[in-house]
Amino acid sequence: MAEQVQQKLIARANELINSKKDYIGEGINEGMDGYVVLSLIDEKNGYPVSSAVTLSKADGINWLSFIGDEESNKAKRIAKCNKACVCFASNEYNITLVGRIEKITDLEGKKQHWQEVFTKHYGGPENPEYCIWKFNTETYNIFFADKYNLDDDVEVRGTLKETEKKTAPNFEPILIYSNGQCAKAIELYKKAFGAEVTALHRYSEEDPKTVQYSEGEKDFIFNAQMKIGEQTILLCDDTTNNTKIGNHLQMVLEFDTDDGVKAAYNILAEGATDLLPPHDAGYSSCVAGLTDVYGIPWQLMVWHGY
């Protein structure tokens, strides 16, 4: 019986959320019924911050998307930490979803989530300032009052996606370019391999207090992410003048915690060169680098997404 009630509440929640997507409304109420409360961690003080955002698309409690501005405070918060919570609430129900956000910047993806109501703000999906934030649910908490013929006020909790800490860090190679050649290399790989660029940030977009670059390097690529088939590759321009032809590959390991970075660094540091001890880099709470005793360059970091 408990499982039946849970499935009934999930079905009700899916129906309610899906009724709010693609909502346009009229006049002063334009988009109002499609609002959802989004909570993020503020990148400056570490406190949660909540705001109302307009729902664009949704697949019930599984995932939902909303429009984003590349220069907004929300964008900065998500870049630092993509963990989030969304909430649909009234005096009749409360649906709280916890999960992570990914950014959609490719044109086809932006078109799929586009609504005409966005036109007055962004003109069209081709606008580079417009992006889509897709929230993927990991856990849920659903409550409906007894008016929904559930015999009593009922609340259920559950998990859609495992959220336990990873036992090993994520591995991604990074290609490093000298003389600002990264952008041209990306275009070459797009033509040669059908590569898809999933994220791209220039030095001018970073905080000058934590990332150093000259006026001539402001349009260099600070960090880009590209997919060739199922393989994710990172790319960037070097502003240190240390990159040599034929030595453009670095191994990147992404950890869940600062302690993971520090432990791995301490083990690899024996006999290593080019040591960059663990530190807060602004874009990462803990990042370190070195070339190990075998001559392999490594970057170790905590990374929360783009």
Steps between C-alpha positions, in 0.01 A plus 500: 500500500784742587656449156163567334462827691854600406437435131171691521673802651779488241238488223322800655830687527590420139161624383529823697856580388428421135195731512733791582747456212460705181285743705464847350201665670364843421564858607635554849473126571724408209702195604388522865341155520814348352726623779703264715718593798868421437752489786876521440810550715632855478859497374611782730367414845399134474136559600202366301319756284151444357332667203202443272581382147271427205468134411574430134481124447458204734468125524305484826726462802782352288636824357396855423661796325485877526644791311838640605714808447875441466575817701246447780577434866331161459752413227790587728356294784440196279853527360637473853261229622238330284314342793147642519148462637170589331164528668138513380271600787149613592260437789406176323836346413878524537741340254867540590768363267873487571759445228758659271488750214668475161529786251374464142675739260490324162258660255285191441453448873412867548244480219336197657437695821417834335166674552372809323449672835880518524523711183463837672795417724740318266373550144551137404677177598810607304574768762830397668385655830213251519545146627288227655552352846385140523431368851532122546327360808686272739258489797139610548254586780133515396201607711133527401204594721211255542285690249676289236309191623801337655306426822729725706777756471785296353871566457752280323875519445716317254812488285516520122878502474770374733677788675768320698854631477701360213765248599736636234546843338384578147776491237518738205800588280562869431665634184705817559589746221764771468462838330119506530445218250227319697201659319642409159572146619140460616369601156739251339379213720136591438559460126719191524318302769154654527601608850236673715602793720299474822658793688741783428632779723753769412751662735301825490208319666706400805567695817828694446571463873547125462589458130788703357517598133619791284286727283606304193391174661147599605340311208713187556310187605514452878307174497304317233329161502456294185353157426633273228264205495452409867840635611515835678815707445601828663688771310663830594755763402820531701592851622815393687716443190596161644326287236731337247407354162440127546426533872143629492329222692425507873306251711212647704339324796182650648443423869193542721690655791805714581638214710497272195714749307746544787539126564573423133740797473699390805544151353602620152726782625791271593758537225266729299582834335306814402324485838188714548378424855124474576334841520171686449497633145161673501358272230586201720508465878814289465728454200855364474742404228828318443703291259547159657823302532427338160461834319118493479332838574194489731238752607298405811191701587157525653260588219126564520414541132484788256 
